[in-house]
Amino acid sequence: MRTYNDEAIMEKNLSRERVFDGIILHIDHVLNELPNGKQAKREVAMHVGASAVLPVDGEGNVYLVRQFRAPIEQVLLEIPAGKLDSIDEDRLLAAKRELKEETGLEAGDWRHLTDTFTTAGFSNERISLYLARDLRQGECRPDEDEFLNLVKMPFEEAFGMVMRGEIRDAKTQIALCMAKNIL
């Protein structure tokens, strides 16, 4: 097994200042001391975090959502997901809430796939990814500012779309790739 001297590449935080408070993001300016003794200013987007879920039914179909994403001005095909209501919210409960809101589905079997940092170069956003099975249909209750289309397709079709670059949402790519060996 390889060992690494991560201490030699760590930065030391000297100061942090909140420069912007937004609806979803808060921006901090951070001053760090680098391993060579010099200083570097970092701009960090602070995010409460999110949970996302890959629902798979007994026939091997996945349920995805198509929704408009304002930052890229495109409609993306994604797994159901949403931000946490607070930094302390239970991530599995958030995933269950989002699944119900966006698809109307509830699941009897839940498995944590992984946590992923979406853009660690400038943000602390962490999304917890779950696999949900043993699905039961209920009523959709999307947020009042949330408009989406529900898409049901075979898992293998969705996985193929990832491999061909047709699904471009990172959390969806990761969840489908991680679930491949499980399913």
Phi, psi and chi 1 to 4 in degrees:
 res  aa     phi    psi   chi1   chi2   chi3   chi4
   1 MET       -  138.6  177.5  161.6   59.9      -
   2 ARG   -80.2  147.9  -67.0 -178.7 -173.8 -167.8
   3 THR  -119.9  148.1   58.2      -      -      -
   4 TYR  -127.1  145.1  -60.3   96.0      -      -
   5 ASN   -95.8   75.7 -178.3    8.2      -      -
   6 ASP   -65.7  -24.5  -73.2  -12.6      -      -
   7 GLU   -58.7  -31.6  -72.0  -60.9  -44.5      -
   8 ALA   -72.6  -13.4      -      -      -      -
   9 ILE  -116.6    2.5   60.7  172.3      -      -
  10 MET   -71.8  147.2  -67.4  -67.9  -68.7      -
  11 GLU  -103.6  148.3  -63.4 -179.4    9.2      -
  12 LYS  -105.8  126.8  178.6 -177.7  174.1 -170.4
  13 ASN   -74.7  125.7  179.3 -106.0      -      -
  14 LEU  -101.3  -36.3  -59.3  173.7      -      -
  15 SER  -160.9  160.0   67.1      -      -      -
  16 ARG  -145.2  132.6  177.2  179.2  -68.8  -97.1
  17 GLU  -133.5  127.8  176.0 -170.9    7.5      -
  18 ARG   -76.6  121.0  176.1   72.1   34.1   98.9
  19 VAL  -111.0  -11.3  -64.3      -      -      -
  20 PHE  -156.9  132.9  176.0   76.6      -      -
  21 ASP  -116.4  110.4  -89.4  -41.4      -      -
  22 GLY  -107.6 -170.7      -      -      -      -
  23 ILE   -73.4  -44.6  -61.0  167.9      -      -
  24 ILE  -110.1  -36.9  -64.6  173.7      -      -
  25 LEU  -116.3  150.8  -64.8  176.0      -      -
  26 HIS  -124.5  133.0  -50.7  -74.2      -      -
  27 ILE  -107.1  126.6  -53.1  -61.9      -      -
  28 ASP  -113.0  142.0  -71.1   -4.3      -      -
  29 HIS   -99.4  125.8  -77.7  173.2      -      -
  30 VAL  -118.6  134.6  177.0      -      -      -
  31 LEU  -108.3  120.6 -177.5   63.7      -      -
  32 ASN  -119.3  149.0  -78.1   -7.5      -      -
  33 GLU   -92.9  127.1 -178.8  179.7  -49.5      -
  34 LEU   -81.5  163.9  -55.6  175.5      -      -
  35 PRO   -57.6  -24.5  -26.7   34.9      -      -
  36 ASN   -89.1    5.6   63.9    3.6      -      -
  37 GLY    91.9  -13.5      -      -      -      -
  38 LYS   -77.8  168.4  -65.7 -175.9  178.8 -176.3
  39 GLN  -111.7  149.7  -65.6 -178.8   -5.9      -
  40 ALA  -140.3  136.6      -      -      -      -
  41 LYS   -91.1  132.5 -169.9  173.0 -173.8  178.9
  42 ARG  -118.3  143.7  -52.1  -70.6 -170.4 -151.9
  43 GLU  -109.2  121.9 -169.8  167.0   75.6      -
  44 VAL  -122.1  126.6 -179.9      -      -      -
  45 ALA   -90.8  116.2      -      -      -      -
  46 MET   -92.2  132.6  -55.2  -62.5  -68.3      -
  47 HIS  -134.1  142.2 -171.9  -79.0      -      -
  48 VAL   -66.3  -24.0   69.9      -      -      -
  49 GLY   107.6  170.8      -      -      -      -
  50 ALA  -152.6  167.1      -      -      -      -
  51 SER  -131.4  149.6  -73.1      -      -      -
  52 ALA  -142.6  155.0      -      -      -      -
  53 VAL  -140.3  136.3   54.8      -      -      -
  54 LEU  -100.8  102.1  174.6   63.7      -      -
  55 PRO   -85.8  130.2   17.9  -13.9      -      -
  56 VAL  -129.4  124.9 -178.0      -      -      -
  57 ASP   -86.4  177.7   67.7   18.2      -      -
  58 GLY   -64.7  -19.7      -      -      -      -
  59 GLU   -93.2    2.3  -72.4   77.2   48.6      -
  60 GLY    86.7   18.4      -      -      -      -
  61 ASN   -92.4  145.4  -65.1  -58.3      -      -
  62 VAL  -105.8  155.2  -62.3      -      -      -
  63 TYR  -117.1  115.2  -64.6   78.5      -      -
  64 LEU  -118.7  167.0  -54.4  173.7      -      -
  65 VAL  -125.5  143.2  -66.1      -      -      -
  66 ARG  -103.6  124.8  -67.1 -177.1   58.7   79.7
  67 GLN  -147.7  150.2   60.2 -175.2  -38.6      -
  68 PHE   -73.4  133.5  178.3   76.7      -      -
  69 ARG  -115.9  108.7  -67.5  -58.4 -167.1  176.3
  70 ALA   -58.4  -40.4      -      -      -      -
  71 PRO   -59.6  -30.0  -26.9   36.5      -      -
  72 ILE  -111.9    0.1   60.0  169.5      -      -
  73 GLU    50.7   47.2  -63.2 -177.6   -9.5      -
  74 GLN  -142.5  158.4  -67.3 -180.0   25.0      -
  75 VAL   -91.4  129.0  172.5      -      -      -
  76 LEU  -115.5  151.4  -69.6 -177.2      -      -
  77 LEU   -95.6  122.2 -175.5   61.5      -      -
  78 GLU  -142.1  163.6  -52.2  175.2   32.6      -
  79 ILE   -77.4  152.9   58.0  176.5      -      -
  80 PRO   -59.0  136.8  -24.1   34.2      -      -
  81 ALA  -160.1  163.3      -      -      -      -
  82 GLY  -171.2  160.8      -      -      -      -
  83 LYS   -75.3  156.6   71.2  177.7 -172.3   65.4
  84 LEU   -69.1  149.8  -56.6  178.0      -      -
  85 ASP   -73.3  -25.8  -73.6  -19.7      -      -
  86 SER  -155.0  162.5   74.5      -      -      -
  87 ILE   -63.1  -23.5 -161.1  161.1      -      -
  88 ASP   -94.6   -1.8  -61.1  -36.2      -      -
  89 GLU   -63.7  140.4 -176.9  177.9   12.8      -
  90 ASP   -64.1  124.3 -179.4  -80.6      -      -
  91 ARG   -67.2  -35.3  -70.1  172.2  171.7  -86.1
  92 LEU   -67.6  -42.1  175.9   57.9      -      -
  93 LEU   -62.6  -37.2  -68.7  178.5      -      -
  94 ALA   -64.1  -41.1      -      -      -      -
  95 ALA   -62.9  -42.2      -      -      -      -
  96 LYS   -63.0  -41.1  -70.2  178.7  178.3 -177.0
  97 ARG   -62.3  -47.6  178.4 -171.0   69.7 -120.6
  98 GLU   -64.6  -39.5  -68.2  -59.5  -34.8      -
  99 LEU   -60.1  -45.8  179.1   63.7      -      -
 100 LYS   -65.0  -47.0  178.3   78.0  173.4  160.5
 101 GLU   -61.5  -46.4  -75.9  178.6    4.4      -
 102 GLU   -87.3  -25.5  -65.5 -173.1    7.5      -
 103 THR  -124.0  -18.1   68.8      -      -      -
 104 GLY    81.7   -1.0      -      -      -      -
 105 LEU   -85.6  150.1  -65.3  168.6      -      -
 106 GLU  -126.4  152.4  -64.6 -179.2   59.0      -
 107 ALA  -127.1  144.4      -      -      -      -
 108 GLY   -95.4  -14.9      -      -      -      -
 109 ASP  -129.7  120.3  180.0   37.3      -      -
 110 TRP  -122.9  139.9  -72.8   85.8      -      -
 111 ARG  -138.3  127.7  179.6  171.7  177.7  169.1
 112 HIS   -75.1  124.5  179.8 -107.9      -      -
 113 LEU   -87.8  -53.4  -65.5  171.4      -      -
 114 THR  -174.7  170.9 -166.4      -      -      -
 115 ASP  -111.8  140.6  -75.3    0.6      -      -
 116 THR  -132.5  143.0 -175.6      -      -      -
 117 PHE   -92.0  122.1  -67.7  101.3      -      -
 118 THR   -71.3  -44.3   60.0      -      -      -
 119 THR  -149.1   71.5   48.2      -      -      -
 120 ALA   -63.9  -11.7      -      -      -      -
 121 GLY   -69.7  -22.5      -      -      -      -
 122 PHE  -147.4   -2.8   71.8   87.9      -      -
 123 SER  -137.0  150.6  175.7      -      -      -
 124 ASN   -95.5   10.7   73.2  -23.4      -      -
 125 GLU   -58.4  128.1 -178.3 -174.2   22.7      -
 126 ARG  -123.1  127.7  174.4  171.5   59.3  114.1
 127 ILE  -111.5  128.3  -61.9 -179.3      -      -
 128 SER   -90.5  128.2  -62.8      -      -      -
 129 LEU  -108.4  134.5  -56.7  176.1      -      -
 130 TYR  -128.2  152.5  -64.7   89.5      -      -
 131 LEU  -106.3  128.6  172.8   64.6      -      -
 132 ALA  -118.8  129.5      -      -      -      -
 133 ARG  -133.2 -179.6  -66.0 -175.8  -74.9 -170.1
 134 ASP    57.3   60.8 -173.2   22.4      -      -
 135 LEU   -84.4  144.9  -56.1  177.8      -      -
 136 ARG  -129.8  135.9  -63.2  174.0  -55.7  -75.1
 137 GLN   -83.8  135.5 -174.1   63.3   54.9      -
 138 GLY  -132.0 -152.5      -      -      -      -
 139 GLU  -101.2  133.5 -177.2 -178.7  -27.0      -
 140 CYS   -69.8  143.0  -78.9      -      -      -
 141 ARG  -141.9   68.1  -76.4 -177.4 -103.1  142.6
 142 PRO   -65.6  155.1   16.8  -22.2      -      -
 143 ASP   -58.9  155.7  -68.0  -26.3      -      -
 144 GLU   -65.1  -19.3   63.0 -177.1   42.7      -
 145 ASP  -105.2   17.7   64.8  -14.8      -      -
 146 GLU  -115.8  119.9 -167.5  168.4   44.7      -
 147 PHE  -124.1  123.8  -60.3   90.5      -      -
 148 LEU  -151.7  161.6   43.8   83.6      -      -
 149 ASN  -114.2  131.2  -67.5  -39.3      -      -
 150 LEU   -83.9  133.8 -175.5   60.3      -      -
 151 VAL  -124.5  126.5  176.4      -      -      -
 152 LYS  -111.7  129.3  176.0 -178.0  171.8 -178.0
 153 MET  -152.9  159.1   69.6  174.5   64.1      -
 154 PRO   -61.2  142.7  -22.6   32.3      -      -
 155 PHE   -51.5  -47.0  175.4   88.2      -      -
 156 GLU   -61.3  -34.1  -70.5  -60.3  -30.1      -
 157 GLU   -65.8  -45.3 -178.1  179.9  -19.5      -
 158 ALA   -64.4  -42.2      -      -      -      -
 159 PHE   -62.0  -41.9 -177.8   77.6      -      -
 160 GLY   -61.1  -37.8      -      -      -      -
 161 MET   -63.7  -37.1  -69.0  175.3   74.2      -
 162 VAL   -63.2  -48.0  167.2      -      -      -
 163 MET   -67.3  -24.4  -60.4  -49.1  -67.6      -
 164 ARG   -92.1    1.1  -69.4 -172.8  -57.1  -86.4
 165 GLY    78.4   17.5      -      -      -      -
 166 GLU   -87.0  -25.9  -63.8  168.4   10.8      -
 167 ILE  -101.3  116.4  -68.5  178.9      -      -
 168 ARG  -109.4   -1.1  -63.1  173.4   47.3 -156.2
 169 ASP   -79.3  123.4  174.9   66.6      -      -
 170 ALA   -62.2  -44.3      -      -      -      -
 171 LYS   -63.7  -34.2   69.5 -176.1  173.4  -60.1
 172 THR   -71.1  -42.1  -56.8      -      -      -
 173 GLN   -58.9  -47.5  -66.3  169.6  -24.8      -
 174 ILE   -63.5  -47.2  -66.9  166.7      -      -
 175 ALA   -62.0  -44.8      -      -      -      -
 176 LEU   -65.2  -41.5  -76.1  161.8      -      -
 177 CYS   -66.4  -40.7  -73.1      -      -      -
 178 MET   -69.6  -34.2  -69.3 -164.3   74.0      -
 179 ALA   -75.9  -19.2      -      -      -      -
 180 LYS   -52.4  -48.1  175.5   76.0  169.7  158.4
 181 ASN   -75.2  -23.2  -70.9  -27.9      -      -
 182 ILE   -76.0  -40.7  -62.3  167.6      -      -
 183 LEU   -88.3      -  -56.9  172.0      -      -
